[in-house]
Amino acid sequence: MLLIYSPNSPFARKCRILIAEKNLACEMAVHLPFAADTKVPDYNPLGKVPALVTDDGRKLFDSRVICEYLDGIRPTPRYLPEDFNERINVKRWEALADGTADAIATLVYENRRTDPSKRSAEWIARQQAKAEAGLAEMAHELGDRPSCTPSGYNLADVALGCLVLFLDLAGKFPMPDFQVRSKHPNLAAHAERLMQRPAWQASVPPG
């Protein structure tokens, strides 16, 4: 397999963590979607990372599709529960974390416009409100539990951890500081627990 990714992408990090945790054989190649000579469209017509080329030559895109594929080709350890209701609960957490990350990524792109007059204050406020609401909802639902769902460490935790740790890059990108560590200390504590795992330490974005 071959994973096409950007080191700073929280979506790609989800896939990298599953690959490492499940000990899957996979080559990895860094391709930046906005580089002038980017090769990302060769792997994903939508021009986004991550993208995965399977051993039989299929090209998969969207981190949720890729993670489900990775979990299926080696079912242990399992990151998506077999039980239907538990699985939907995990996928709901993943959708909430990914949707929040997507709003934040949109803020990054909008604030990157070199001409400030072309930035939409209304659009920025809308995305920031979505991100803040998503973080607040996840903090409320997590409470004081050590993992997102009763079934323990799984894809829900991976998605949430990748989001929270992505926010640590606020000083690197033109995006608001959501002050997650002070506003939502349970989300920060959850991320810190995950950072004790080797797969998480190995996937830290470059400084």
N, C-alpha and C positions, 0 to 999 in steps of 0.2 A: 504494500500500500504506500501511497504518497500523500502527505498532508501539506497543503498550501496554506500558509498562515502569515499573520503579522504579529510580532512579539507583544505589542501593546493591546491586542484585541482580547476583550474578556470572553468573546464568543469562541475564538480559536483556543483560548486557554482551557476552556471546558473540555475540548476535544483532546488537547495535549495531556491533560490530567487523566482522562479515562484511558488513553493509550498507555501511559506510564503505569497507572494503578493495575491495569489488566495485563500488563506485560506483553503487549501486542507488538509484533514486528512491523515497523512503519518508518519509512524515510520521511524527512521533514525538510521543507524548503521555504525560505522566507521570500515573500513577494508582497510589496506594498501597493495597495490598490490605486493610490494617487500618484505614484511615480510615473514620470514621463514614459519610461520604457517598460511599464508594468506588463507582466504576463498573466495576470489574474484572469482576464477574460478568456484566455485559452482553456481555463479549467472551470470557470463559472461564467455563463453569459451575462449574469447580472453584475459582474465586476466586483463581487464581494468575497471576503475571506470569513471563515475557512472554507476550503474545498478539499474533498478527498477523492483520490483516484483509487479504486478498489483493485484487488489482485486480478479481477477479470476485466479490468479496463473501464468500468463504469465511473462516471463522474458524479459525485454527490455534493450537494451544497445545502446550506443552512445548518447551523450547529445542532439544532434539535434533531434533524434527520440523521446527521453524521453520528451524534451520540447514541441514538437508538440503534443504528447499524453496528457501531462498535460494541454496544452492550449485547447485541444479538449474536455476533460471531464468536464470542467467548463468554458464555453465561455466568462465569464465576471470576471474580466476585460480581454479583448482580447490582446494577445501579438503577434499574427500573424494575419494580416489584412485579411478580407474575399476577398477583391478585388484582382484579380489575379496579376496584375502588381505591386501593393503595396506589396503583399505577396512575390513575387520574389525579390523585392528590399530588403526586410527585410532578406530573406534567403541568399541573396548575402552578405549582411553585416555580418551575422552570420558566413558564410563560411570563409570570409576574417579574421575576428577576431579569429575564431577557428584555422584556418590554421597558423596564426601567433603564437598563443599560442602553437600549436603543434610543430612548429620549435623551440620555446624556451624550451619546455619540452625535446625535443631531445638534445638540448645543455646541459641541466641539466644532463641527463643520460650519455652523452658522457664524460662530465667533471667529473663524479663520478667514472670513472674507476680508480682503485687504482694504477695501473701501468701507469704512464704518457706516456710511450713509446707505449702503445696500443691505445692512443687517436689519432684520425685522424684529423690533422690540416686542411686538405682539406674539410672534412665533417663539421667540426666546422665552418669554414669560409662560407661554403655554407648555413648552417642553419642560421647563423647570418645575412647574406645578405638577406635571405628570410624574416626574422623577421623585419629587418630595412626597407625593401621595403614595407612590410605590414603596419607597423606603419605610414610610410610616406604617403601611399595611403589613409589610414583612416583619418589622420590629414588633408590632402588636401580636402577630400570629406566632412568631418564634417564642416570645415570652422568655422564660428562664430555662427552656428545654436545651439540651446539648445538641440536638439535631432538628431539622425542619419537620420531620415526620416521625411517627412512633416506630416505624420500621428501621430507624437508625440511619447512619451515613449512606447517602445515595445521591442521585443526580440533582435532587433539590438542593442539597447542601453545596454541591459543586457549583451550581448556577449562582446561588446566593453569594458564596465566597468569592467567586470570580468578579461579581459586580462590586462588592464592598472593597476588594483589593484594587480594582480598577480606579476607584475614587481616590486612592492614595496618589494617583498620578495627576491630581488636580493642579499642582504647581507646574507640571510639564506641558499641559494642554490649556488652551483658552476656554476654560469652563468654570462654573461656579464652584466654590468650596462648600459642599453640603454638610461639612462638619459632622460626619456620621459618628465619629468616635466620641463626640461629646453629646450629640442629640440622641443617638441610638447605641448606647454602650453594649447592649446585648448582641447587636450585629457585629460590632467590632470584636467582641470576645469570641464569637463564633468563627470569624475569620482567623483570629490568632490561633485558635485550636487547630484549624485546618493547616496553618502554616508550620505546624510541627511534623507534618507528613512529608516524606522525601519528594513525592511528585509535585507538591506545591512549592517546595523550596527550589526545585529544579526549573520551574516554569516562571519564576519572577522576571518581569520585564526588565530590560537593561536600563540602567540609570541615565 
